[in-house]
Amino acid sequence: MTPTSDDPGDLPGPSRVTVHPPSARSGRRVRVDGEILGLAHNVADIAEFLRRAGLEIDPADIAGSPWIDWRGVGPDQWEPEPRP
């Protein structure tokens, strides 16, 4: 099933997806409705976690999805910020 709405409440599957900032060792924790699904290293990992949670989404659609909350940085950054 592919999302077709901009409102997370209208979508089948998880209602709230949060992708946290990159961890100190790289990768980003992914939560759905408060449950940790895993540590993603790219958008394909997020797509797989969501598939396991019951929501099929093409990895190409993840970066622009309105129902994914990207914390700290966007979908193009997977490594932690370098320390000064």
N, C-alpha and C positions, 0 to 999 in steps of 0.2 A: 504494500500500500504506500502510495506517495503522498506527502502533504500537499494540500491545494489551497490552504488558507493562511492569511497573515496573522490570525489570532490563534495562539496556542490552545486556547480553550475549545476551539473547533476541530482540533486535530485528533485523529486516533492515536493510540499509543501514549508515550510519555507526555506529560503536560508541561514539564519544566526541565530543560537541559541546561546545565551550567558547565562551562569549560574554564577551569581555574588557570591562573598564570603558570608559566613554566616553573617546574620545581628546580631546586639547586642542582640536581643531577640530570636535568632535562626531562621532557615529557610533561604532559598536562593532565591533571586529575579531571575525570568526567563524572558528573553526578546527574541522575535523573530522579526528580522528586525527592531529593535529599539522599538517595542511595548512591554510594560510590560504585561505578561500573568498572573502572580501571584507570590505568595511566596510558594516555594516548601519546603517540609520537608523531602523528600526522592525521589528516582528515579521514583517511581510510580506516584508521583505528576507531575513530569516532563512529563512522558508518557501521562498523562491525559491532560495536557496543550497542548502538541503537537497534540494529537488526536483532540482536539477542534479547533486547528489551521489547521487541514486538513492533518496531517501526522500521520499515524499509526506506532508505533514502540513498540516493546516488551520492558518492563522495564529492562530485562536482557541484552539488547543490548545498553542501553543508556551510561553506563560507558565507553565503548570502542568505541563509535561513533566518527568518525573523524570530523564530522561537528558540534559538540557541543564544544563550547569554555568555558572551566572551568576556571573561574577567581579566583586567590588567592590559592585555594586548590582544590583537586580532588573530585570525586563523593562519597568518603567515609566519608566526613566531612560535617555535617549539623549544628553543634553548633559552636558558636564563640570561638575563641582561649581564653583560660583563661588569665586573666590579672595578671601580676606579682605582 
